[in-house]
Amino acid sequence: MARLFWGKVLTVVAALSCATVLPISPSRADFTLFSGVDPKDQLSYSLDFGNRSTSDRYRLRLSGNKMPLGATEINIVYPDYYQGRFDDKQVEVNVGGKSIPVAKANWDKEKRTVQITLDQRLQTKQEVEIVLNNVQNPDSGGIFYFDCQIKSSAAFPLARYAGTWILSIN
């Protein structure tokens, strides 16, 4: 009888241990398979919620090595199938955990860009976090590739590709 009882207990424990799944946050870009984006070009990000049809906050990170010439402007280009909405009055840029002044942020729906012009030039090799507050996520979830383009304060400030955030929205 005791042997039957312990056999059932062991079976239940084994079943529960197999059924336990660690939660995986869809808002992290640490490891992506088969994205088509070179791993060295994948940028880190986090979303507060990451669910479709909800208001959200996007924290888009740029490592220091992505800005070898500094920056005066950051452009975020998103795909045509992304149907979310941005609040260009709610954009922040943080360097070293401190907010820096944004001269202007502009959401251009036609060109599918969020253009952020900074009050002061970002120095080279600084870690940057772009915070897009009050974003309305699209009604349908999916994988969305947001490209980052940087304009430096060099003599010819041409926009150059800095990397891609691969956002996942449930």
LUMLUM-603394 format. One record per atom (N, C-alpha, C): residue in three letters; x, y, z. Coordinates in steps of 0.1 Angstrom, whole numbers, padded with zeros to 4 digits, always signed. Each point is the difference from the previous one (the first is absolute). Layout:
! residues N
alaXYZ...
***
This chain:
! residues 170
met+0008-0012+0000met-0008+0012+0000met+0009+0013+0000ala+0010+0000+0009ala+0009+0011+0001ala+0008+0002-0013arg+0003-0012-0006arg+0008+0001-0013arg-0009+0006-0011leu-0013-0003+0000leu-0009+0006-0010leu-0002+0015+0002phe-0001+0004+0013phe-0001+0014+0003phe+0012+0008-0004trp+0012-0005+0003trp+0012+0007-0004trp+0002+0000-0015gly-0004-0010-0006gly+0000-0001-0015gly-0008+0011-0006lys-0012+0002+0005lys-0009+0010-0005lys+0006+0014+0003val+0005+0002+0012val+0006+0013+0004val+0012+0003-0010leu+0008-0009-0002leu+0011+0001-0009leu-0004+0004-0015thr-0011-0007-0004thr-0005+0003-0013thr-0005+0014-0001val-0007+0005+0010val-0006+0014+0000val+0012+0010+0001val+0010-0003+0008val+0011+0009+0001val+0008+0001-0014ala+0001-0011-0006ala+0007-0001-0013ala-0008+0008-0011ala-0013-0002+0001ala-0009+0007-0010ala+0001+0015+0002leu-0001+0004+0013leu+0000+0015+0003leu+0014+0006-0004ser+0011-0007+0002ser+0013+0005-0003ser+0001+0002-0015cys-0006-0009-0008cys+0001+0001-0015cys-0009+0011-0005ala-0011+0003+0007ala-0010+0010-0004ala+0004+0014+0004thr+0009+0001+0009thr+0005+0013+0005thr+0008+0007-0011val-0004+0012-0004val+0006+0007-0010val+0005+0014+0005leu+0012+0003-0001leu+0005+0013+0004leu-0006+0011-0009pro-0005+0011+0006pro-0006+0010-0009pro+0011+0007-0008ile-0003+0001-0013ile+0009+0007-0009ile-0006+0013-0004ser+0008+0011+0003ser-0005+0013-0004ser+0001+0002-0014pro-0011+0004-0007pro+0001+0003-0014pro+0007+0014-0003ser+0003+0007+0011ser+0006+0013-0002ser+0015+0001+0001arg+0007-0011-0002arg+0014+0000+0002arg+0006-0004-0014ala+0011+0006-0003ala+0007-0003-0013ala+0013-0006+0003asp+0001-0010+0009asp+0013-0006+0003asp+0004-0011-0010phe-0010-0007-0005phe+0004-0011-0008phe-0011-0002-0010thr+0003+0001-0013thr-0010-0002-0011thr+0006-0009-0010leu-0008-0010-0004leu+0004-0010-0010leu-0006+0004-0014phe+0007-0001-0010phe-0006+0001-0014phe-0007+0014-0002ser+0006+0011+0004ser-0007+0013-0002ser+0004+0006-0013gly+0011-0004-0006gly+0005+0007-0012gly+0008+0012+0004val+0001+0004+0012val+0008+0011+0005val+0013-0006+0006asp+0011+0005-0005asp+0013-0004+0006asp+0000+0002+0015pro+0004-0010+0008pro+0000+0002+0015pro+0007+0012+0005lys+0010+0005-0007lys+0007+0012+0005lys-0008+0012-0003asp-0010-0001-0008asp-0009+0012-0003asp-0013-0001+0008gln-0002-0010+0008gln-0013-0001+0008gln+0002+0009+0013leu-0009+0008+0002leu+0000+0009+0011leu-0009-0004+0011ser+0003+0003+0012ser-0007-0004+0012ser-0012+0009+0003tyr-0011-0005+0005tyr-0012+0008+0003tyr-0007-0007+0011ser-0010+0007+0006ser-0010-0006+0009ser-0013+0008-0002leu-0011-0007+0001leu-0013+0006+0000leu-0006-0002+0014asp-0008+0009+0005asp-0006-0001+0013asp-0010-0012+0000phe-0008-0001-0011phe-0010-0011+0000phe+0002-0009-0012gly+0001+0005-0012gly+0002-0008-0012gly-0013-0007-0005asn-0011+0005+0004asn-0013-0006-0005asn-0007+0008-0010arg-0006-0006-0010arg-0007+0008-0010arg-0012+0008+0006ser-0003+0010-0007ser-0012+0009+0004ser+0001+0006+0013thr+0012+0002+0005thr+0002+0007+0013thr+0009+0011-0001ser+0000+0009+0010ser+0009+0011+0001ser+0013-0005+0006asp+0011+0004-0005asp+0013-0006+0004asp+0011+0010+0001arg+0011-0004+0005arg+0012+0008+0000arg+0012-0008-0006tyr+0006+0006-0010tyr+0011-0007-0006tyr+0013+0006+0005arg+0010-0009+0004arg+0013+0005+0004arg+0010-0007-0010leu+0004+0009-0009leu+0009-0005-0011leu+0014+0005+0003arg+0009-0010+0001arg+0014+0003+0004arg+0010-0001-0012leu+0010+0009+0002leu+0011+0001-0010leu+0013-0001+0008ser+0008-0010-0004ser+0013-0001+0007ser+0009+0010-0005gly+0010+0004+0008gly+0009+0010-0004gly+0008-0002-0013asn+0002-0013-0003asn+0008-0003-0012asn-0008+0003-0013lys-0013+0003+0002lys-0009+0003-0012lys+0001+0014-0004met+0007+0009+0008met+0001+0014-0003met+0014+0004+0001pro+0008-0004-0010pro+0015+0004+0000pro+0002+0014-0002leu-0010+0007-0006leu+0002+0015-0003leu-0009+0008+0009gly-0007-0005+0010gly-0010+0007+0007gly-0013+0002-0008ala-0009+0008+0005ala-0013+0002-0006ala-0006+0013+0003thr-0007+0005-0010thr-0009+0012+0002thr-0014-0003-0003glu-0002-0011-0007glu-0014-0004-0003glu-0001-0016-0001ile-0011-0005+0005ile-0002-0014+0000ile-0013-0002-0008asn+0000-0009-0010asn-0012-0003-0008asn-0004-0015+0002ile-0012-0002+0003ile-0005-0014+0002ile-0010-0002-0012val+0003-0010-0008val-0008-0003-0012val-0006-0014+0003tyr-0014+0000-0002tyr-0007-0012+0003tyr-0007-0005-0012pro-0004-0013-0001pro-0006-0006-0012pro-0014+0005-0003asp-0004-0002-0012asp-0014+0005-0004asp-0011-0009+0006tyr+0003-0012+0004tyr-0010-0008+0007tyr-0002+0002+0015tyr+0008+0009+0005tyr-0001+0004+0014tyr-0011+0010+0001gln-0011-0002+0006gln-0011+0009+0001gln-0002+0006+0013gly+0010+0002+0008gly-0001+0006+0013gly+0001+0015-0001arg-0001+0007+0011arg+0000+0015+0000arg+0010+0005+0010phe+0008+0011-0003phe+0010+0005+0009phe-0005+0014+0004asp+0004+0004+0012asp-0003+0013+0006asp+0014+0008-0001asp+0002+0008-0010asp+0013+0007-0001asp+0002+0011+0010lys-0010+0002+0009lys+0002+0010+0011lys+0005-0008+0013gln+0001-0013-0001gln+0004-0008+0011gln+0012-0008-0003val+0010+0006-0006val+0013-0007-0003val+0011+0005+0009glu+0008-0009+0006glu+0011+0003+0008glu+0013-0006-0005val+0011+0006+0003val+0013-0006-0004val+0008+0000+0013asn+0005-0012+0004asn+0008-0001+0012asn+0014-0004-0003val+0010+0007+0007val+0014-0004-0002val+0005-0002+0014gly+0005-0012+0003gly+0006-0002+0013gly-0011+0001+0011gly-0013-0003-0003gly-0010+0000+0009gly-0006+0014+0002lys+0005+0010-0006lys-0005+0014+0001lys-0006+0004-0013ser-0012+0007+0002ser-0007+0005-0012ser+0007+0012-0006ile+0001+0000-0013ile+0006+0012-0007ile-0011+0007-0008pro+0001+0013-0002pro-0010+0007-0007pro-0002-0004-0014val-0012-0001-0005val-0004-0003-0013val-0005+0013-0007ala+0006+0005-0010ala-0004+0012-0007ala-0013-0002-0007lys-0002-0011-0006lys-0012-0003-0008lys-0001-0015-0003ala-0012-0005+0002ala-0003-0014-0005ala-0012+0001-0009asn+0001-0007-0011asn-0010+0001-0010asn-0004-0014-0006trp-0012-0004+0001trp-0005-0012-0005trp-0006+0003-0014asp+0006-0006-0010asp-0004+0002-0014asp-0007-0013-0005lys-0013+0000+0000lys-0008-0012-0003lys+0003-0005-0015glu+0001+0010-0009glu+0002-0003-0014glu+0014-0007-0002lys+0010+0005+0006lys+0014-0006-0002lys+0002-0011+0010arg-0009-0002+0009arg+0002-0011+0011arg+0012+0002+0008thr+0002+0012+0005thr+0012+0004+0008thr-0004+0007+0012val+0009-0001+0010val+0000+0009+0012val+0013+0006+0000gln+0001+0013-0002gln+0012+0008-0001gln+0002+0007+0013ile+0012-0002+0007ile+0003+0007+0012ile+0012+0008-0002thr-0002+0013+0002thr+0011+0010-0001thr+0004+0004+0014leu+0012-0001+0003leu+0005+0003+0014leu+0005+0014+0001asp-0002+0005+0013asp+0004+0014+0003asp+0016+0001+0000gln+0006-0011+0005gln+0014+0000+0000gln+0006-0013-0007arg+0011+0001-0005arg+0007-0011-0007arg+0003-0011+0010leu-0003-0012-0004leu+0004-0012+0008leu+0015-0002-0003gln+0007-0003+0011gln+0015-0003-0002gln+0001-0014-0006thr+0012-0003-0005thr+0002-0013-0005thr+0001-0010+0011lys-0004-0012-0004lys+0001-0012+0009lys-0009+0001+0012gln-0011+0007+0000gln-0009+0001+0012gln-0011-0010-0002glu-0004-0006+0011glu-0011-0009+0001glu-0013+0009+0000val-0009-0003-0009val-0012+0008-0002val-0013-0008+0002glu-0010+0005+0006glu-0013-0007+0001glu-0010+0010-0005ile-0008-0004-0010ile-0010+0009-0005ile-0013-0006+0006val-0008+0009+0006val-0012-0005+0007val-0012+0007-0008leu-0008-0009-0006leu-0012+0004-0007leu-0012-0003+0010asn-0005+0011+0006asn-0011-0002+0009asn-0014+0001-0007asn-0010-0005+0006asn-0014+0001-0005asn-0001-0005-0015val+0007-0011-0003val-0002-0007-0013val-0012-0008+0000gln-0008+0000-0010gln-0012-0008-0002gln+0005-0012-0009asn+0001-0012+0006asn+0004-0012-0007asn-0010-0003-0011pro+0004-0006-0011pro-0010-0004-0011pro-0010-0010+0005asp-0011-0001-0007asp-0011-0010+0004asp+0004-0014-0003ser+0010-0002-0009ser+0004-0014-0003ser+0015-0001+0005gly+0003-0011+0007gly+0014-0002+0004gly+0009-0004-0011gly+0012-0002+0003gly+0010-0004-0010gly+0014+0004+0003ile+0009-0002-0010ile+0014+0004+0001ile+0001+0012-0008phe+0006+0011+0005phe+0002+0012-0007phe+0014+0005+0001tyr+0006+0002-0012tyr+0014+0005-0001tyr+0000+0015+0000phe+0006+0006+0011phe+0002+0014+0000phe+0014+0003-0002asp+0003+0007-0011asp+0014+0004-0003asp+0004+0013+0006cys+0012+0001+0005cys+0005+0012+0006cys+0011+0007-0010gln-0002+0013-0002gln+0009+0007-0008gln+0005+0012+0008ile+0013+0003-0001ile+0006+0010+0008ile+0006+0011-0009lys-0003+0012+0004lys+0007+0011-0007lys+0010+0006+0010ser+0013+0000-0004ser+0010+0005+0009ser+0001+0015-0002ser+0009+0006+0008ser+0002+0015-0001ser+0013+0002-0008ala+0003-0009-0008ala+0012+0002-0009ala-0003+0010-0011ala+0010+0004-0007ala-0002+0010-0011ala-0011-0003-0010phe-0002-0013-0003phe-0010-0005-0009phe-0009-0009+0008pro-0010+0005+0006pro-0008-0009+0009pro-0010-0009-0008leu+0005-0010-0006leu-0009-0009-0007leu-0005-0011+0010ala-0012-0004-0003ala-0006-0011+0009ala+0007-0013-0003arg+0004-0007+0010arg+0007-0013-0002arg-0007-0010+0009tyr-0001-0012-0005tyr-0007-0012+0006tyr+0008-0003+0013ala-0007-0001+0011ala+0006-0004+0013ala-0004-0014+0005gly-0011-0005-0005gly-0005-0013+0004gly-0015-0001-0001thr-0005-0012+0005thr-0014-0003-0001thr-0005-0005+0013trp-0011+0005+0005trp-0007-0006+0011trp-0011-0009-0006ile+0000-0013+0005ile-0009-0009-0005ile-0011-0002+0011leu-0011+0008-0001leu-0010+0000+0010leu-0010-0011-0002ser-0004-0006+0011ser-0010-0011+0000ser-0012+0005+0009ile-0011+0000-0007ile-0012+0004+0007ile-0010-0011+0000asn-0005-0004+0011asn-0010-0012+0001asn-0014+0004-0004
***
